[in-house]
Amino acid sequence: MSGLSKVSLLKAEKIAVVHESVFQRHLGVLPADLITRAHEALKTALLLK
């Protein structure tokens, strides 16, 4: 699916800006359907929908 070794969650209600230098390595890629779901969750969390 995403290439992650563990089940992971996206919590759209907890949004923070994080500089890319904080990340140490590439973990995986979300499939298009999960990206769409993440976008929808973010729109809802930000009251854009």
PyMOL Python script that loads the backbone (N, CA, C, O; Angstrom):
from pymol import cmd

cmd.read_pdbstr("""\
ATOM      1  N   MET A   1       0.822  -1.191   0.000  1.00  0.00           N
ATOM      2  CA  MET A   1       0.000   0.000   0.000  1.00  0.00           C
ATOM      3  C   MET A   1       0.872   1.263   0.000  1.00  0.00           C
ATOM      4  O   MET A   1       1.138   1.830  -1.059  1.00  0.00           O
ATOM      5  N   SER A   2       1.313   1.699   1.175  1.00  0.00           N
ATOM      6  CA  SER A   2       2.036   2.961   1.258  1.00  0.00           C
ATOM      7  C   SER A   2       3.547   2.779   1.385  1.00  0.00           C
ATOM      8  O   SER A   2       4.301   3.739   1.229  1.00  0.00           O
ATOM      9  N   GLY A   3       3.984   1.579   1.661  1.00  0.00           N
ATOM     10  CA  GLY A   3       5.402   1.331   1.861  1.00  0.00           C
ATOM     11  C   GLY A   3       5.824   1.488   3.320  1.00  0.00           C
ATOM     12  O   GLY A   3       6.990   1.267   3.651  1.00  0.00           O
ATOM     13  N   LEU A   4       4.895   1.863   4.194  1.00  0.00           N
ATOM     14  CA  LEU A   4       5.221   1.998   5.608  1.00  0.00           C
ATOM     15  C   LEU A   4       5.230   0.629   6.267  1.00  0.00           C
ATOM     16  O   LEU A   4       4.446  -0.247   5.901  1.00  0.00           O
ATOM     17  N   SER A   5       6.119   0.443   7.240  1.00  0.00           N
ATOM     18  CA  SER A   5       6.230  -0.861   7.882  1.00  0.00           C
ATOM     19  C   SER A   5       5.170  -1.080   8.955  1.00  0.00           C
ATOM     20  O   SER A   5       4.937  -2.217   9.366  1.00  0.00           O
ATOM     21  N   LYS A   6       4.518  -0.001   9.419  1.00  0.00           N
ATOM     22  CA  LYS A   6       3.487  -0.104  10.447  1.00  0.00           C
ATOM     23  C   LYS A   6       2.226   0.617   9.992  1.00  0.00           C
ATOM     24  O   LYS A   6       2.272   1.505   9.141  1.00  0.00           O
ATOM     25  N   VAL A   7       1.102   0.218  10.575  1.00  0.00           N
ATOM     26  CA  VAL A   7      -0.153   0.923  10.325  1.00  0.00           C
ATOM     27  C   VAL A   7       0.012   2.349  10.839  1.00  0.00           C
ATOM     28  O   VAL A   7       0.512   2.550  11.945  1.00  0.00           O
ATOM     29  N   SER A   8      -0.402   3.341  10.049  1.00  0.00           N
ATOM     30  CA  SER A   8      -0.231   4.741  10.417  1.00  0.00           C
ATOM     31  C   SER A   8      -1.548   5.486  10.290  1.00  0.00           C
ATOM     32  O   SER A   8      -2.449   5.067   9.564  1.00  0.00           O
ATOM     33  N   LEU A   9      -1.644   6.586  11.000  1.00  0.00           N
ATOM     34  CA  LEU A   9      -2.843   7.412  10.985  1.00  0.00           C
ATOM     35  C   LEU A   9      -2.522   8.821  10.536  1.00  0.00           C
ATOM     36  O   LEU A   9      -1.426   9.330  10.772  1.00  0.00           O
ATOM     37  N   LEU A  10      -3.480   9.438   9.892  1.00  0.00           N
ATOM     38  CA  LEU A  10      -3.405  10.856   9.570  1.00  0.00           C
ATOM     39  C   LEU A  10      -4.462  11.521  10.425  1.00  0.00           C
ATOM     40  O   LEU A  10      -5.649  11.227  10.282  1.00  0.00           O
ATOM     41  N   LYS A  11      -4.054  12.408  11.305  1.00  0.00           N
ATOM     42  CA  LYS A  11      -4.998  13.113  12.164  1.00  0.00           C
ATOM     43  C   LYS A  11      -5.143  14.526  11.624  1.00  0.00           C
ATOM     44  O   LYS A  11      -4.328  15.401  11.916  1.00  0.00           O
ATOM     45  N   ALA A  12      -6.184  14.739  10.838  1.00  0.00           N
ATOM     46  CA  ALA A  12      -6.378  16.031  10.190  1.00  0.00           C
ATOM     47  C   ALA A  12      -6.757  17.122  11.181  1.00  0.00           C
ATOM     48  O   ALA A  12      -6.627  18.306  10.871  1.00  0.00           O
ATOM     49  N   GLU A  13      -7.224  16.745  12.368  1.00  0.00           N
ATOM     50  CA  GLU A  13      -7.586  17.760  13.346  1.00  0.00           C
ATOM     51  C   GLU A  13      -6.366  18.289  14.104  1.00  0.00           C
ATOM     52  O   GLU A  13      -6.471  19.261  14.852  1.00  0.00           O
ATOM     53  N   LYS A  14      -5.223  17.657  13.911  1.00  0.00           N
ATOM     54  CA  LYS A  14      -3.983  18.099  14.547  1.00  0.00           C
ATOM     55  C   LYS A  14      -2.988  18.464  13.449  1.00  0.00           C
ATOM     56  O   LYS A  14      -2.208  17.625  12.999  1.00  0.00           O
ATOM     57  N   ILE A  15      -3.026  19.709  13.032  1.00  0.00           N
ATOM     58  CA  ILE A  15      -2.212  20.158  11.908  1.00  0.00           C
ATOM     59  C   ILE A  15      -1.088  21.054  12.424  1.00  0.00           C
ATOM     60  O   ILE A  15      -1.328  21.944  13.240  1.00  0.00           O
ATOM     61  N   ALA A  16       0.119  20.825  11.957  1.00  0.00           N
ATOM     62  CA  ALA A  16       1.264  21.647  12.335  1.00  0.00           C
ATOM     63  C   ALA A  16       2.163  21.826  11.121  1.00  0.00           C
ATOM     64  O   ALA A  16       2.208  20.972  10.235  1.00  0.00           O
ATOM     65  N   VAL A  17       2.866  22.929  11.090  1.00  0.00           N
ATOM     66  CA  VAL A  17       3.856  23.172  10.041  1.00  0.00           C
ATOM     67  C   VAL A  17       5.187  22.638  10.552  1.00  0.00           C
ATOM     68  O   VAL A  17       5.643  22.994  11.639  1.00  0.00           O
ATOM     69  N   VAL A  18       5.793  21.784   9.754  1.00  0.00           N
ATOM     70  CA  VAL A  18       7.063  21.178  10.135  1.00  0.00           C
ATOM     71  C   VAL A  18       8.038  21.365   8.980  1.00  0.00           C
ATOM     72  O   VAL A  18       7.733  21.016   7.840  1.00  0.00           O
ATOM     73  N   HIS A  19       9.207  21.914   9.275  1.00  0.00           N
ATOM     74  CA  HIS A  19      10.211  22.105   8.228  1.00  0.00           C
ATOM     75  C   HIS A  19      10.715  20.742   7.754  1.00  0.00           C
ATOM     76  O   HIS A  19      10.874  19.816   8.549  1.00  0.00           O
ATOM     77  N   GLU A  20      10.957  20.633   6.473  1.00  0.00           N
ATOM     78  CA  GLU A  20      11.357  19.336   5.904  1.00  0.00           C
ATOM     79  C   GLU A  20      12.671  18.812   6.484  1.00  0.00           C
ATOM     80  O   GLU A  20      12.927  17.611   6.405  1.00  0.00           O
ATOM     81  N   SER A  21      13.504  19.665   7.058  1.00  0.00           N
ATOM     82  CA  SER A  21      14.771  19.213   7.641  1.00  0.00           C
ATOM     83  C   SER A  21      14.551  18.332   8.879  1.00  0.00           C
ATOM     84  O   SER A  21      15.466  17.629   9.306  1.00  0.00           O
ATOM     85  N   VAL A  22      13.344  18.369   9.453  1.00  0.00           N
ATOM     86  CA  VAL A  22      13.024  17.538  10.616  1.00  0.00           C
ATOM     87  C   VAL A  22      12.967  16.066  10.228  1.00  0.00           C
ATOM     88  O   VAL A  22      13.275  15.193  11.040  1.00  0.00           O
ATOM     89  N   PHE A  23      12.580  15.795   9.006  1.00  0.00           N
ATOM     90  CA  PHE A  23      12.434  14.414   8.558  1.00  0.00           C
ATOM     91  C   PHE A  23      13.792  13.832   8.199  1.00  0.00           C
ATOM     92  O   PHE A  23      14.608  14.474   7.537  1.00  0.00           O
ATOM     93  N   GLN A  24      14.014  12.604   8.649  1.00  0.00           N
ATOM     94  CA  GLN A  24      15.318  11.989   8.455  1.00  0.00           C
ATOM     95  C   GLN A  24      15.413  11.118   7.205  1.00  0.00           C
ATOM     96  O   GLN A  24      16.489  10.960   6.629  1.00  0.00           O
ATOM     97  N   ARG A  25      14.265  10.549   6.788  1.00  0.00           N
ATOM     98  CA  ARG A  25      14.303   9.694   5.593  1.00  0.00           C
ATOM     99  C   ARG A  25      12.904   9.573   4.997  1.00  0.00           C
ATOM    100  O   ARG A  25      11.903   9.872   5.649  1.00  0.00           O
ATOM    101  N   HIS A  26      12.859   9.139   3.773  1.00  0.00           N
ATOM    102  CA  HIS A  26      11.606   8.904   3.053  1.00  0.00           C
ATOM    103  C   HIS A  26      11.015   7.587   3.542  1.00  0.00           C
ATOM    104  O   HIS A  26      11.706   6.569   3.575  1.00  0.00           O
ATOM    105  N   LEU A  27       9.740   7.602   3.922  1.00  0.00           N
ATOM    106  CA  LEU A  27       9.126   6.390   4.480  1.00  0.00           C
ATOM    107  C   LEU A  27       8.239   5.630   3.516  1.00  0.00           C
ATOM    108  O   LEU A  27       8.106   4.412   3.636  1.00  0.00           O
ATOM    109  N   GLY A  28       7.632   6.314   2.567  1.00  0.00           N
ATOM    110  CA  GLY A  28       6.732   5.635   1.646  1.00  0.00           C
ATOM    111  C   GLY A  28       5.922   6.646   0.844  1.00  0.00           C
ATOM    112  O   GLY A  28       6.134   7.854   0.949  1.00  0.00           O
ATOM    113  N   VAL A  29       5.006   6.140   0.054  1.00  0.00           N
ATOM    114  CA  VAL A  29       4.161   6.965  -0.798  1.00  0.00           C
ATOM    115  C   VAL A  29       2.719   6.524  -0.630  1.00  0.00           C
ATOM    116  O   VAL A  29       2.418   5.331  -0.665  1.00  0.00           O
ATOM    117  N   LEU A  30       1.821   7.497  -0.445  1.00  0.00           N
ATOM    118  CA  LEU A  30       0.411   7.160  -0.335  1.00  0.00           C
ATOM    119  C   LEU A  30      -0.183   6.950  -1.715  1.00  0.00           C
ATOM    120  O   LEU A  30       0.119   7.709  -2.636  1.00  0.00           O
ATOM    121  N   PRO A  31      -1.020   5.936  -1.877  1.00  0.00           N
ATOM    122  CA  PRO A  31      -1.720   5.754  -3.148  1.00  0.00           C
ATOM    123  C   PRO A  31      -2.698   6.912  -3.366  1.00  0.00           C
ATOM    124  O   PRO A  31      -3.099   7.583  -2.415  1.00  0.00           O
ATOM    125  N   ALA A  32      -3.071   7.133  -4.603  1.00  0.00           N
ATOM    126  CA  ALA A  32      -3.924   8.261  -4.981  1.00  0.00           C
ATOM    127  C   ALA A  32      -5.231   8.312  -4.190  1.00  0.00           C
ATOM    128  O   ALA A  32      -5.677   9.396  -3.815  1.00  0.00           O
ATOM    129  N   ASP A  33      -5.852   7.158  -3.928  1.00  0.00           N
ATOM    130  CA  ASP A  33      -7.117   7.165  -3.201  1.00  0.00           C
ATOM    131  C   ASP A  33      -6.946   7.656  -1.765  1.00  0.00           C
ATOM    132  O   ASP A  33      -7.830   8.325  -1.230  1.00  0.00           O
ATOM    133  N   LEU A  34      -5.816   7.329  -1.136  1.00  0.00           N
ATOM    134  CA  LEU A  34      -5.572   7.811   0.223  1.00  0.00           C
ATOM    135  C   LEU A  34      -5.212   9.292   0.237  1.00  0.00           C
ATOM    136  O   LEU A  34      -5.550  10.001   1.184  1.00  0.00           O
ATOM    137  N   ILE A  35      -4.535   9.762  -0.796  1.00  0.00           N
ATOM    138  CA  ILE A  35      -4.253  11.204  -0.912  1.00  0.00           C
ATOM    139  C   ILE A  35      -5.565  11.968  -1.014  1.00  0.00           C
ATOM    140  O   ILE A  35      -5.730  13.007  -0.375  1.00  0.00           O
ATOM    141  N   THR A  36      -6.491  11.465  -1.809  1.00  0.00           N
ATOM    142  CA  THR A  36      -7.806  12.106  -1.956  1.00  0.00           C
ATOM    143  C   THR A  36      -8.526  12.153  -0.618  1.00  0.00           C
ATOM    144  O   THR A  36      -9.094  13.183  -0.254  1.00  0.00           O
ATOM    145  N   ARG A  37      -8.508  11.043   0.121  1.00  0.00           N
ATOM    146  CA  ARG A  37      -9.153  11.006   1.440  1.00  0.00           C
ATOM    147  C   ARG A  37      -8.483  11.975   2.405  1.00  0.00           C
ATOM    148  O   ARG A  37      -9.161  12.626   3.200  1.00  0.00           O
ATOM    149  N   ALA A  38      -7.161  12.077   2.342  1.00  0.00           N
ATOM    150  CA  ALA A  38      -6.428  13.012   3.203  1.00  0.00           C
ATOM    151  C   ALA A  38      -6.797  14.454   2.863  1.00  0.00           C
ATOM    152  O   ALA A  38      -7.007  15.268   3.762  1.00  0.00           O
ATOM    153  N   HIS A  39      -6.878  14.773   1.579  1.00  0.00           N
ATOM    154  CA  HIS A  39      -7.274  16.123   1.159  1.00  0.00           C
ATOM    155  C   HIS A  39      -8.668  16.464   1.671  1.00  0.00           C
ATOM    156  O   HIS A  39      -8.894  17.570   2.161  1.00  0.00           O
ATOM    157  N   GLU A  40      -9.590  15.536   1.561  1.00  0.00           N
ATOM    158  CA  GLU A  40     -10.955  15.757   2.041  1.00  0.00           C
ATOM    159  C   GLU A  40     -10.986  15.976   3.555  1.00  0.00           C
ATOM    160  O   GLU A  40     -11.707  16.844   4.046  1.00  0.00           O
ATOM    161  N   ALA A  41     -10.210  15.196   4.283  1.00  0.00           N
ATOM    162  CA  ALA A  41     -10.143  15.344   5.740  1.00  0.00           C
ATOM    163  C   ALA A  41      -9.561  16.702   6.127  1.00  0.00           C
ATOM    164  O   ALA A  41     -10.034  17.342   7.066  1.00  0.00           O
ATOM    165  N   LEU A  42      -8.533  17.137   5.398  1.00  0.00           N
ATOM    166  CA  LEU A  42      -7.949  18.453   5.675  1.00  0.00           C
ATOM    167  C   LEU A  42      -8.923  19.581   5.374  1.00  0.00           C
ATOM    168  O   LEU A  42      -9.011  20.545   6.136  1.00  0.00           O
ATOM    169  N   LYS A  43      -9.648  19.472   4.282  1.00  0.00           N
ATOM    170  CA  LYS A  43     -10.662  20.490   3.956  1.00  0.00           C
ATOM    171  C   LYS A  43     -11.688  20.598   5.076  1.00  0.00           C
ATOM    172  O   LYS A  43     -12.067  21.695   5.483  1.00  0.00           O
ATOM    173  N   THR A  44     -12.130  19.444   5.568  1.00  0.00           N
ATOM    174  CA  THR A  44     -13.105  19.432   6.649  1.00  0.00           C
ATOM    175  C   THR A  44     -12.515  20.048   7.919  1.00  0.00           C
ATOM    176  O   THR A  44     -13.162  20.867   8.572  1.00  0.00           O
ATOM    177  N   ALA A  45     -11.299  19.659   8.265  1.00  0.00           N
ATOM    178  CA  ALA A  45     -10.641  20.172   9.478  1.00  0.00           C
ATOM    179  C   ALA A  45     -10.414  21.677   9.414  1.00  0.00           C
ATOM    180  O   ALA A  45     -10.472  22.362  10.435  1.00  0.00           O
ATOM    181  N   LEU A  46     -10.155  22.193   8.207  1.00  0.00           N
ATOM    182  CA  LEU A  46      -9.906  23.622   8.033  1.00  0.00           C
ATOM    183  C   LEU A  46     -11.174  24.412   7.700  1.00  0.00           C
ATOM    184  O   LEU A  46     -11.112  25.601   7.386  1.00  0.00           O
ATOM    185  N   LEU A  47     -12.329  23.731   7.773  1.00  0.00           N
ATOM    186  CA  LEU A  47     -13.618  24.347   7.477  1.00  0.00           C
ATOM    187  C   LEU A  47     -13.678  24.948   6.080  1.00  0.00           C
ATOM    188  O   LEU A  47     -14.287  25.998   5.872  1.00  0.00           O
ATOM    189  N   LEU A  48     -13.043  24.276   5.125  1.00  0.00           N
ATOM    190  CA  LEU A  48     -13.033  24.723   3.736  1.00  0.00           C
ATOM    191  C   LEU A  48     -14.108  24.013   2.921  1.00  0.00           C
ATOM    192  O   LEU A  48     -14.234  24.239   1.718  1.00  0.00           O
ATOM    193  N   LYS A  49     -14.864  23.172   3.567  1.00  0.00           N
ATOM    194  CA  LYS A  49     -15.843  22.351   2.850  1.00  0.00           C
ATOM    195  C   LYS A  49     -17.183  22.470   3.531  1.00  0.00           C
ATOM    196  O   LYS A  49     -18.156  21.857   3.091  1.00  0.00           O
TER     197      LYS A  49
END
""", "prot")
cmd.dss("prot")
cmd.show_as("cartoon", "prot")
cmd.util.cbc("prot")
cmd.orient("prot")
